[in-house]
């Protein structure tokens, strides 16, 4: 809950409203650190928890802003500017999460599953084939017209491979080079698909035995 308030920037804001020593020259670096921390916070799907954290941070900062308004001769315009910037940043983050909740809430029977964009659930699936195997499979699916975009947009093989990467928690490095090697095979152009066919037929034979 206190992740964002336990930062150098909030420490500087606290010193400001308490009338302690000011270091305006360090504000920009502290602000950049705060933005970086906010950007890299874990997106674990707990949207309500994220909103609580952001709201807590905003409430703490809004009270600091109210205190700074009565400092009179001790006020520092640069500190006030950065407090307002952080308040605006928090407001934008809060509104974005609220928008996610409004558009990505799915009623599931008696329960409710919330899966906003940017809060992906990590897949438990694992790809045991090679990168080339996956590229070959995706290319075959697209060639057969088995995969398209619900929005009617034109898909590329790279678009579909990226989806498979998310599904299997993998990252294919040098994708374009590997794709080229798959497509440039002179012989045995579909080794993975051929092995799938053999495995499928063997599975059927075992079930019918």
N, C-alpha and C positions, 0 to 999 in steps of 0.2 A: 504493500500500500504506500509506503514512504519512499519507494524507489526514486521518484522524480524530485522529491523534496530534499533528499539526502544528496544534494549535488552542490558543487562549488558556487553555481549561480544563485541557488536559494540561500546559501550561506552569505553571499554578498548582499542579497536583498535584506536578509535578517539584520546584518550589520547596519545597513542603511536606515531602516526604520527604528533601530535601537539607538541611533546616533553615534555609532562606533566609527572607527577609521574607515574611510572610503578609498577604493582603488578603482576608479572609473576606467583606467587604462586596461584593466583585466576583464572588463565586461564582455567584450566581443568574443574573446576566446572561451570564456565561461558559457556564453550563450551558444556558441557553436558546439561545445561539448554536450550541452543540454539537448540540443536538437538532434545530435547524433545518438544520444541515449534513447530519446523518444522514438526515433526512427527504427532503432534496432531492438526494441523491446520484444520479447517472445510473443509470437502470434499463435497461441496454443488453442484457439477456438473458444476460450472463455471470454466471450464478448462482454457479458455483464460485469465480470471481474475487471476487465480493462476499463469499462466506463466508470466503475467505482474509483479506480486509481486516478483516472483523469479528473473526475469531479472533485475528489479529495484534494488533488494538487491545485485545481483552480480555486477552490474555496479558500485554501490556505493563502494563495497569492492574492486573492481579492481582498482579504482582510489586511494584508500588507499594503495594498494599494490605498485602502481607506486610511490607514495610519499615515502613509506618506502625504496624504492630502492635508493633514493638519500639522505638518512639520514646520511650515512657514519658512523662516530664514535658513533652516537646515536642509531644505529641499535641494535636490540635485536633478537637473533636467534629464541628464543622460540615464540615470537610474530609473526615472519615471518612464522614459521612452522604452527601455528594455523590459520593464514590468508590463507595460501595455502590449509589447510585441509577444511576450510569452502568453499573456491572457488571450490574445487573438489566435495564437497558435493552438492553445488548448481548446478554444472554442471550435476551431476548424476540425481538430481531431475528434472531439466529442460529437459534432454534427455528422462527421463521416461514419462513425460507428453507429449512430442512431439510424442513419440512412441504410446501413447494412442490415440492421435489425428489421427495418420496415420492409425491405425488399427480399431478404433471404431467410425468412422465417417459414418453416415448413411444419404444419400441424401433423403430428404422427400419432394418431389414436388418442390416448389419454395424455401422452407426453408431448414435448415440443423440442425439436432439434434445431439449433441455430447454427448455420454455417455461412457466415458472411464472407465476401471476397476479402482476400488478404489474411484470412484465418483458416488456412487449409488444414484439414485433418491428415496427418501422416498416414500413408497407406501401409498396410501390413504385408502387401504382396512383395515378392522378390523375383527378379528375372535371373534365371539360371543359364540362359543362353549367352551367346556372344553379341557384341554390338552389331556385327554384320547380320546375325540371325534376325535381330529385331528390325533392322532396316529392310531386309528382304521381306519379312512378314508384313510390315506396313506398306511397302510398295505393292505387294500382291493385293492387299485389301483395297488400296486405292485404285489399282488397275481394274479390279472387279466391280468398282463402284459401290463397294460395301460401306464406305465411310464418306460422309459429306458433312457440311456445316448446316445446323438447324436454321441459321440466319440467312442461308443462301449465298454466303460468301465463298469465293474460290479458295480451296485449300491447297497447300503444297505438302509434299511429303515431310518437309521439315516441321510444319505446323503439327502434323499428326504425331510425329516422333516425339515432339516436346510434350504432348499429352501423355504418351506412354512413359516418358521419363518421369513425369510426376506420379504416374500410377505405380511405378516400380521403384521409386526413390533412387534413380540412377541418373548419371550424366554422361552422355556420349561425347567425348572429346574429339576434336578434329572431325566433326560430323560430315562436313562437305567432302573431305578427302575419303572417308570411309564409304560414303554413299557412292562416290565415283568408282571406287574399287568394286563395290557390289554390282553396279550397273555395267562395268566393263569386263565382266567375266566372259572368257571365250568358250569355256567348256563347263559343264556342270553348273548351269546358271541358277538353279534353284535347289541347292543342297539342303537347306533348312526345311523348305516346304516339302521336299521329297521325304525327308526324315519324319516330318509330321504325318504325312500320309501313311507311311509304313507303321508308325506307332499307333495311329488310329485304327488301322486294319487289324493289327495285332491285338489291340484292346477289344475290338468287336469279336474276333475269333475266340478270345479267352472267355468272354461273356456267354458266347453261344456253345462253348464246349461242355 
